Amino acid sequence: MEPSNARSGLDGSAAMTTGRPPIERRRRLSPAALAVTGQKVRPAYSPIVIAGAVRVADFLLLSLVGVSLYLGYVARLTAFHWEYIAAIFGMTATAVICFQASDIYEIQIFRGQLRQMTRMISSWVFVFLLFIGASFFARLGTEISRLWISAFFFVGMAALIAERLFLRTMVRGWARQGRLDRRTIVVGSDHDGEKLIEALKTQDDSDIDILGVFDDRNDDRALDTCAGSPKLGKVNDIVEFARRTRVDLVLFALPISAETRILEMLKKLWVLPVDIRLSAHTNKLRFRPRSYSYLGKVPTLDVFEAPITDWDLVMKWLFDHVVGALVLLLALPLMAVLALAIKLDSPGPVLFRQKRFGFNNVRIDVFKFRSLYHDQADPLASRVVTKNDSRVTRVGRFIRKTSLDELPQLLNVVFKSNLSLVGPRPHAVQGKLQSRLFDEAVDGYFARHRVKPGITGWAQINGWRGEVDSEEKIQKRVEFDLYYIENWSVLFDLYILLKTPLALMTKNENAY
């Protein structure tokens, strides 16, 4: 396999003089910002997914206890009755509903012990009193084993307590690792920003981790530190900062009256896969309470939300790995034939790696079947393949026309998880329209990278694939990609995936 040979630290002019491939330009950050980006940060866990998983675990645990006790005692003495099984599932579902009503499915509650145990035990007692009362009025008291109901109550309670103690240990460990923190940067290093940070820091059980503040102003209004949080740079630095370290939330401390300034900043920041909110902490203008989302007790107004998060992200991950593994198994015979044809057609490796832009503009290695002669490989795709390109092999022309050269990217999906089956196509890091990089040719180009790129996408099945030789082609790709991001669903992914083979056969006039 031919490795990518991209190198860092070269600009365009240096690349021309040395003959080495250029790479994407990177903005310089302040020493304070570099100190933050240099810290080791682990991926975040979604509190919503954790709470959902605990609900499922509660239901399965209590159902297992109830059914095991029934099969181990009652069913051995009497004939098997499905009514018991129905009653067990009904009681278990009622218990989960009561736990939900008691607000014990929250990360802050999972971290504690006394409140969690008190609410859980009270809810479990209520469920059994409710069941016993219903049995009495239905005159089923003589048909229900008292030993079984007593054992279910006490063993179920013991199982729940053990589960919650284990969960408490897990959650506290995740909290120490920073996996439950919302890594936040504040825009506005003035007195309003200071009040906002102070309000966030004084809250109990807050998951907000303030990394620092950004501000464009250089006058006396801009503070070097805001309530202990350092100034990390200017607003233009935020995009580069968020690509070097995990940022979950951008919080504006500017007043709503600064509409022009806010809009200018949002035009720069909306390309990031982060939540962006406007603090209403110091605003005199008040809206209805339902208009706000709250960080503890601090009211905020949602401006942008990160796409495909929480359960949507879980569903997309499952779709990619389950469907991707099935497609890979079905494609293995064809891939073996193509590998043999490539090997017989020209000397060199069968596969090669090409540098592409991945999620949040991070560079990734994408696997492809080799379609160019080995001595003319172009790992950064700095030179676009055109019609009748002499670098393309005979087999290469066929696999490029049919997009079969993309099949090895199933390895990226299933094993490396840096690609999805469906998403915006990952363009090469040196992809250009004439002499301009794609991000220079199209405003908001990097907004495509707010989600993981894909093997196929909405733009591709609508005919926007292959050579990019006009501004319209790259603009249309971006438009279709942004539409996909805003309207994503599992069914949408499935529709695109099923329509891809037909699109490859009928809309391949730009593929060379």
N, C-alpha and C positions, 0 to 999 in steps of 0.2 A: 504494500500500500504506500502510495506516495504522500508524504507529509506536507502540510502547508509550511512555507518558509517565510511567513510574515515576520517582520522585525519592528521593534518600537524605537521611537526617538528620531525618526526621519521625517522631514517635511517634504513637500513636493519638489523644491529645488535641489535638495540634497539627494533625493532619489534619482533625479535626472543625471546628476554628475557621477554618482556611484554605481548606477545601474541596478540598484536594489529597489524592491517594490515599496511604494509609499504606504502609509497607514493613515487612519483617521486622525484628524487634529484633536487635541485635548486641551481644555482650558486649565490654566494654572490656578491653584487654590492657595488660600492663605495658610500660614503655618498652623493656625488654630484649627482650620478645617481639615488639614491633612492629619492632624493629631487624632481627630475623630474618625476619619475614614481609615486610619491605620489600625483601629481596634478590631479585634476579631468579633464578628457578629453572626449569630446563628439564625437560620430561617425562623419566621414567626409561626406560631400555631394560632388558628382561629378560635376565639372563645365560643363563637356560635357553633362551630363544628364539635368542639369539645362538649358543650352542653347537650347537643343532639346525641352524641355518642353515649353520654352518661344516661340519658333517657332510655336509649335502646338497651344499655347494659342493665339498668334497673328492671326493665320489663323482662328481659331474658333470664336474669338471675332469679327473680321472684317466681316466674313461670317454672323454671327448672326445680326450684325448691318445692313448690306446690305439687307438681306432677310426680316428682320422685317420691315424695311422702305418700302420695295416693297409690302409686304403683307398688311401693314397697310395703304398704300396710293394708289399706282398705281393699284394693283390688285383689289381694291374695285371700281375703276372707269372704268376699262377696263377688258377684259377677261384675264385669267391667261396665261402668256407666259413663257415657259421654257427657252427662250433665255435670259431673265433677270437673271434667276438663274445661267445659264452657264456663263454669263458676270460677275456676282458677284464673283463666284468662280475663274474665270480667273483673275480678278483684285486682288483678295485677294492673290492668289498664286504668282502673279507678284510682289505684295507688299513685301511678305516674301522674294522673291529672291532679290529684291532691298535692303531690310534691310540687307540681308546676304552680298551683295556686298559692303555695306557701313560699314561693320565690327561692327555692333551694337549687335551682338550675342556673346559677350565676357563678362566674369565676371567683368573685369576691367571697361568696359563701363557701365555695369549695376550699378556699385557703384556710377558713376558720374551722372551729371544732364545736364549740358550745352551741352557737346559733344553728348550725347545720344539723347536729344531732337532735336538738330539742324539737325543731320543726319537723324533721323526718319521723321521729318516733310519734309525735302527736298526730301526724297525718296517717301513719300506719295504724295507730289505735282507732282513729276515726273510721278508716276503711273497714276494720273488723266489726266495729259497733254497727256500722251501716249494713254489713252483710248479715250479722246476727239478727238485727231488726227486720230486714227483708225476709229472712228465713222464718222468723216468728209469724209475721203477718201472712206469709204464703203457706203456713202450716207445714213447713218442711223440717222442723226441728228434730223429729224422730228419725228422719232419713239421712241425716248428716252425722258423720262420726265426730264425736266430741274430742276424741284423742287426736284425730287428724287436724281438726280446726285449731286446736291448742298448739300442736306441733308446728303447723304452718305459721302461726303467729310468732312463736318464739324463735324458731329456726330462721324464718324470714327476717325477723328483726336483727338477729345476730349476723346474718349474711349481709344485710344492708349496712350495719355498723362497720363490719370488716371491710366492705367495699369502699365506704367513705373514708376510712382511715388510710387505705391504700391510695385512694384518689387524692387525699390531702397531701400525702407525701409526694406524689407525682407532680401535682400542681405547684407545690412550693419549689420543687426542683426545677421545673420549667421557668418559674418566676426568677429564680436565681440566675438561670442561664439567659434571661432576657427574651425568652420566646413568647411571653405574654405581654410584653411592653409594646406600646404604640410609640414608636420612635418619631418624635415631633420636632419640626423646626418652626420658628415663629418669624413672621415677616413684620418688621417694625421695631426698631431698637430705640424706642422713646419711652415716655412715662406711661403711655397706654400699654405698650408692650410689657413694661415692668409690672403694672397692675395685673395684667393677664397672667403672666408667669407666676406671680405671687399667689393668685387665686387658684391656679392649677396645682401648685406645690403644697398648699395648705390642706388639700383634700385627703381624707383617709382612704386607703385602699385604691389609690389612683393608679391606673396602668399607663399614664402618660409619662414618657421619658423625654425630657426636653434636651435636645442635642445642642442647641444654640439659636442665635438670631441672625437675620440678614437684613440689611438696610442699605439703600443707595445714597442716603444723605451723608454728607461729610461735615455738617455744621454742628452747632452745640446741641441740637435736638437729638442727634444720634449718640447713644451711649455705647461705650466700649464693652460694658457688661450690663445685662438686664436681669436684675434679681438673682445675680450669681451665674447667669448663663452667658457665655462669651459671644461676642459678635464674630461670626465666622466669615463674613464677606458680603458681597452685594447680591442683589436679586439675580443678576446674570450668572452668578456662580452656582445657583441652586440646582440647575439641571445637571451640571457635571458632578456636583456633590452627591446628588441622589443616585447617580449611576455608579459611584464608588462605594457607597455604603447603603444599608437598608434604611429607607425613610418611608414611614407609613402615613404621615399626616403633615400637611402644610397648613399652618394656621395664621391667618392675617389678623394682626392687631390694629390695623388701620380702621378709622371710622368709615361708615357707609358713605359719608359725604365726600370722601376722597375717591369718587367713582372713576375719574379719568386715570389716576395712578393705578388703581386696582385692576382696571381693564388692561392696561399696558402690561402689567405683571402677569396677568392670567394668560395673555397671548403667548408668553414665554414658557409658562409652567404646565399648561394643560396637556402637553405631550407626555408627561410623566405618569406612571401607573400608581398614583397615590391619591388619597382623599385630600381635597382642598376645601377648607372651610373659612368662613369669615366670622371672627369673634364679634358677638353682640354684647360683650361684657360691659363696655363703657359707653355704648351707643344710647343716646337719649330717645331715639325713635324706637318704639316697641311694637312688636307684632303679636299675633295670637300665640299662646304657648305651643300649639301644635305646629307652628311654623318653624320651631327651633328643634335642633338635635342638641343633646347635652353631653358635655364632658364633665361628668360628675354633676355639679350644680352650675357650671359655666355654660350659658346659652351660646350656640353657634348657628350660623346659616350655612347649609350645604351648597357648595358651588359646583364641584366635580367629585365624582366617586370613582374609585379604582374599579375597572371592569373585571368581571369574572372572578369573584372572590367567594369565600366561605363554601357553602354547599355547591355552588355552581362550579367552583374550582375542583371539588371532589368528583363531581359528575363528569367533568371534562377529563380529569386524570383517568378515571375508570374507563371512559369511552376510548381514550387513546390507547391504553394498555391492553384492554380486553379485545377490542376490535383490531387494534394494531397487531397484536400477537396472532390473531386468526388470519389476517391478511398476509402477514409475513410467512406463516406456514403454507398458505396456498400459493404464495409467490416464489417459494424456494426452488421448485423445479425450473421455472422460467429464469430465475436469477442464475441458476447453475448453467443453463444453456447460453445465456448472454455472457457470462464470465468466460466460458470456453471460446465463444466467438471472438470476444475482445482479445483474448490471449493469442489466438491463431491469426488474427488480423494484423497486429502490430506488436513489436516488442515493448515491454514495460509492465507495470503493475495493473491489475484489473480495477482496483478501487483507488480513489484518491480523496484527500480531504481538502475542502475549500473553506476559507474564512468567510463567515457570513455574520450579519447582525442578528442577535437573538433577543430574548425578552429584555426590556429596559436598555436596549442598545449594547448589551454585553456581547462580545465577540465569541462565536462558537465555531467548532469544526463540524462541517456537514459532509457526510459520506455521499459519494456519487460514483457511478461507473465511469471509467475513463473514456472520454470521447475524442480527445485530442492526442496527437502524437506525443509520446513521453518527453521528448527533448524540447517540445514547445508548450509544456504545461504552464498554466496561468492560475496559480492558486488564489490570487486575489481578484481575478476577473477584471483586471485593470484595462484589458482590451476586449471589447465586446465581440462575440462571435457573430459574423455576418453571413449573408447568403454566399454559397460557394467558397467559404473560408478554407484556405489550403491547409490549415492546421487540423481540421477535422478528419478523422479516419473514415473508412467506408462504413464500418459498423457504427461509428460515432454518429454519422448522419442519420441513420435509422433510429437509433435510440434517443437522439435529441429531438427528432421530429415527433416521435411518439411519447416522449417524456419518460421512457423506460430507464433512462440514466438516473432518474430520481429514486428508483426502487430501493437502493441501499439506505436511503434516509429512514426507512422503517426501523433500522437499527438505532438511529437517533431517537426515534419515538419510544421504542420498547425498552431499550437498555440504558440510554443516556438521559432520557427525559428532557432534552433541551429543544425538542421539536414536538409539535402536535400533528395529528393526522390532517386537521383542517385549521387554517389560520392565514394571516398575511404571509406571502412568500418571503423567505429571508433573502434579501438582496446582498450581493457581495459588498465587502467593505469599501471597495474602490469603484463601485458602480457609478457610471457617469452618463450624463446626457451631453453629448459633444464634449466640452471641456469642463463642465460643471458637475460636481458631485450631486447626487439626487437630492440631498437635504438643502442644497443651495438653489436647486431648480424649482422645488415645490415647498410652499409655506406649510408648516405643520407636518412635514414628512415623517419625523420621528414619532408621531402619535401612533403610527402603525405598530410600534414596538411596545405598546402598553399591554399587549398580550403575547403569549408564546407564538412564534411563527409556525407555519404548517407546511406540509408537503403539497397540499392543494388548497385552493381558497376561492372565495366568492369572485374575486377579480378574474381568476384563471378560467373558471367555467363560463364566464361571460366574454371570453375572447381576449382578455388583456394579459397575454403571456408572450414569451419570446423576446425578440430584440426590442430595445427601447431606443428609437431613433428620432422621436419627436416629443415635445413637451406635453402634448395631449395624452400620449401613452402612459407616461409616468403619473400625470395628474389623475387620469382615470383609475389607475391601479390604487392610488392612495384613496380616492373617493370610495371605491368599492370596498377597500379594506376597512375604512372607518365605518362604513355602513354595517359591515359584518360585526365589528367590535361592539357597536351600539345595539345590535339586534341579535346577539348570540343566543343560541339555545342548543340543546342536544339534538333536537329534531332538525334544526338548521344545519348542524354539522353533518347529520346523516344524509340530508337532502343533497348537500354539496358533494359528499363522498360518493353517493350513488350516481350522481350526474357527471362526475369527472371522466369516466371512460368515454362517454358519448361526446363530451366537450373536446377531449383529446383527438377524437377522430374527425370532428367537423370544424373545429376552430383552431387549426394549427398553421395558419398561413404565416404567422410571425416567428415560428419556431425553426431555427436553423441548426 
